[in-house]
Amino acid sequence: MSIAPISPISSALGVAGAGAVPPTAEAPAGSSFAASLAGAVDNLQQLQSTSNQLAVQAVTGNLDDIHNATIAATRAQVTLELAATIRNKGVDAFNEIMRMQA
């Protein structure tokens, strides 16, 4: 099982590219954002699944190249940290908006 080369973080999350649904003329802006967010979560789950599969192969001795497992685990970890940071910034922005006076 081979691992795709490391791509920019934004495409790893599906923000611009891999798995993201490009906005169309028919779709409102909110639905394209929701589709991009769903694509990012799906991509994150796929990275974690690949990492888990390679880790099991490494533990059972069925993995020829341990570097693949290490790279997959690191990619999944960095992507998860980025997703958590984006979520935290979104919550902070929401809380700041709620504190604004009308």
Steps between C-alpha positions, in 0.01 A plus 500: 500500500655828395433844641440802282763775516453767763288784368434847639307501826199677352449226243561234765202639685293526186478878526623560146524190292504139612146404588368854499195583295558814296230767528257508210264764369195303621627431853472770765822603674399330827454159341838511325664583834313211661607268217862611537484442873345155452770416244768607748358277772472207259861548391613516863318174573664339196847610615438361849367173357808459281722577797321241714522233227873556456554497877326162526712368213814627674407334830413166336818502292325523163647840413820507295576870536439656843552846352158481332332443836695783661418743221131405501480543878669840482272619219192393695630669816585830331168505314307433821688777680423741216132404503485553877669839465256607229209386718637693799544816292144463371365468854706802609364703208143396585548597865646836396200567275264412786678754725448785252238757588228581253 
